[in-house]
Amino acid sequence: MKNFKNKVAAITGAGSGIGQQLAVLLAQQGCHLSLSDINEKGLAQTTELLKAYPEITVTTKVLDVSNRDAVKQWAQDTVEDHGSVNMIFNNAGVALGSTVEGASYEDLEWIVGINFWGVVYGTKEFLPFIKQTKDGHIINISSIFGLTSQPTQSAYNATKFAVRGFTESLRQELDIEKSGVSSLCVHPGGIRTNIAKAAKMNDSMKSLGMDPGKSIKQFDKFLRTPPEEAARQILNAVLKDKRRLLIGADARIVDSFQRLFPTGYQRIAALATKMM
């Protein structure tokens, strides 16, 4: 893909953070948009920002990405409204702080439904339409926690590792097919979004000597990269047809650390947890 002008992009989680900034940056480059978010108010705020670009077409849908039928309908609506679709940014995500033992099955199903199945549904429902353009891209957001695991983040780690494996396999299949469609797996480090504040945290963390409320505040300090910078890097990676993108110095450091100490990093992570 050489540019975004007159292309059509679908974005989940477009009501805030990276999703919102992707929408703004794409609009600036003349890309038409199909936006979704479960937060109707946030989606309206994004739409308001896009009024500065009247030359593009913007459609919106309040959407729960864990609902397969709803995602399927959204993909169909996108093509009906815009005539085609070139890109899907599977960006929506949530967080859960809990020990493995303390996590309820309901909470596990909740996070897997959004973080993993949401990506699967978005990919599978949009892929046939994107292939028709012969010039498209699928962008799936994993995480720095898709590179290494951390105490109290087993559920989040599981979903983000799954997104990584799913997307890397997809990329290989697309390479073999030479369909004109590519995929990108994104591993953001600490991005200044609301994901930490909106995370579900339970008291099982106390068994490790951690206070859930204090942990959120400490984690929030590591969210240093502005979402607009993350969005800019993602779009540049799409234009360069990259396979993987690490966003932030923290993501690059963690990636290097895991390569050097593929199991040793776990001891260090456990020790750091005890010191929190």
N, C-alpha and C positions, 0 to 999 in steps of 0.2 A: 504494500500500500504506500503510494507516494505522497498523498496528502489526504485531508479530511473534508475538503470542500465538496458539498453536495452528496456526501455519504450519509448514511443513516446509522445511528448508534443507539442501542438500548442499554440502559444502566439501571441496575438494582441498587437499593440503598442510596438513592439520589437526593434524599431529603436533607443530608448533612455531610460533613466531612469530605472524604476523598470523592465520593459519588457526586456530591454537589459541585465540587471544583472541577471534576472531569466534565460535567455538563457545561459549565461556564467556559472552560478553555476550548471545548469542542465547538460551542456556539460562536466563539470569537473567530474560529477558522471555517465557519460556514457549514458546519455539520448539523443535519436535522436530528432531532432527539425524541426518543420514546423513553420516558422516565417512570420509574416505579419506586415505591417505598411503602412500608406499612404505616408510617407516620404521615398522616394526611396534612398536618400543619407544616411539617418540614418540607413536604413536597410542594406545598403552596408557596413557601418561602423561596425555594429554588426557581419555581415558575416566575415569581416576581423578578428575580435577578435576570432572568432570560428575556424579559420584555425589552431590554436594551438592544436586542438583536432581532428585529422584526422580520428580517429576510429569511429566517429559518422557521421550519415547522416544528412545534413542540407538542407532544401528546403526553398525558400522564395517566397513571393508574395506581390506586391504592392496592397494594399487593402483599400477600404473605408468601414469600418464596418457598416455604415448606409445603405449600399446597400445589401439588403437581397439576391438577386440572386448571387452577388459576393461572399458573405460569404458561401452560399450553395455550390458553385463551389469549393471554397477553401477547404471546409471540404471533398468533394469528391476527390479532387486532393491529399489531405493529405493522405487519406487511399490508394489511388492508388499508390502513391509514396513510402509510408512507410509500407504498408501492414496492418496497424492498427493504432489506436490512443487511448492513455490512458488518456490524460489530455487536457483540454482547459483552458488557462488562459485568461479570458476576461479582459484585462488590459487597452486597449485604452480609453482615455478620454480627454475632453476639459473643459474649464472654461469660465464663462460669468459673468461679473460684471454689474449689472443693477438693477434699481428699477423694481417692478412689472409693474407699470404704463408705464415706459419708455422702456421696452423690446419689440422689434418688434416681430411679429409672425414668421418672417423668422429666427431670432436668436434663438427663442424658439424651433422651429422645428429642427434647426441645432444641438443644444446641446442635445435635447431629442433623435434625430436620432443616435448620436454617443454614448452618455453615457448610455442610456437605451436600445433603440432598438438594438444597437450593441451587448450588453450583451445578450439580448433575442435571437437574430439571432445566435450568437456564441454558446449559450447553446443548442438551439433546433436543430441546424444542426449537431452538434458534438455528442449530447447525444446518439442517436441510435447506432453510431459507437463505442462510449466508452462503452456502455452496452455490446457489443459483446465480449469485453475483460474480463468482469466480475472482473476487477481490475482497477478502474479508478476514476478520480476526476474532478470536475468542480469547478474552482476557479474564483469567481467574485469580482472585486474590487469596493467597495463602497468608503466611505470616512469618516473622522471625521465629515463631514457635512451631513453624513447619520445618525448621532446621535442627532445633534442639528441644528437648523436653525439660519441663520445670516442675518442681513440687507444687501441688494444688492446681495444676493446669492440665491434668490428664485428659479431660474431655475436650478442652480447646486444642491441645496438642494433637489428639486423635483426629479431629476434623481437619486441621490444617495440614497434617502429614498426608491425610487422605486426598485433599485437594491437590497437593503437590504430585502425588503418584498418578492421580487421575489425569491431570493436565499434561504431565510429561509423556504419558502413554498416548494420549490424544495427539500430541504434537508429532510423535513418530508416525502414527497412522496417517496424518495429514501430509507429512513429508512423502510417504510412500505413494499416496494417491495423486499428488501433484494437482490438487484441485484449485489452487489459488487461495486457499484458506490456511491460516496459521493459528497457533495458540501461544499464549504467554502466561507463565506462572510468576506471580508477583509476591515477593516476600518483604513487606514493609517492616521496619523496625518501629521505634516509638513515634507514632504520628499523633499530632494534637487533635484528636477527635473525642467524641463522647463515649467511646466504647468501654473505657474503664469505669466511668461514673454510672453507666447503665448496666454494668455487669451484675449477674446474680452471684452473691457470695453467701456461703452458709457457715455455720458455727463449727463444722468439722475441722476447719483450719486451726482451731484452737488446740487440737490434739498435737499439732506440730509447733505449738508455742506462738502461733501467729494470730493477730487481731484482724478480722476481716475489714473493718473500717479503716484502720491504720494502713493496711496493705494497699487499699485503693489509693490513698493519699500518696504513699511512697511510689507506687507504680506510676501515678500521674506525673511525677517529677521527671520520669524518663521519656515522656511524650514530647519530644523536642522538634521534630520535623513538621513544618506547617503542611496542612493537607493540600494547599495549592502547589507546593513544591513536589509532593508525592504524585499528584495528578500530572504535573508537567513531565516528570520522569517516565511515568507510565506511557504517556502519549508518544514521547520520543522513542521509547522501546518498541512500540507498535510500528512506528515508521521505519525503524531499523531492523524489524523482524527478529528481535531477540527472543531467545527461548526462556530465559529467566532474568528477573530483575530483583536486585537487592536494593532497598531504599534506606538510606541513612548509614552513618558510620557504624552504628551499633549492629546493624544487620550484617555488614561486611566483617566486623570483628568476630561476631558469633559464628559466622560461616567459616572463617579461617580457624577459629578455635576448635570447632567441631572436627575439622579436617585433621588438625594436629593431634587432638586428643578425643578420638571418637567415643571412648567410654569414660575417660578420665574427667571430662567436663561435668559428668553427673555428680561426682564427689564434691567438686567445687560449688556447684549449684546448691547441693544439700547443705554445705557448710555456710554459704551465704544466707540461706533461709534461716538457719539457726541464729544468725547474727542480727536478723531483722527485728 
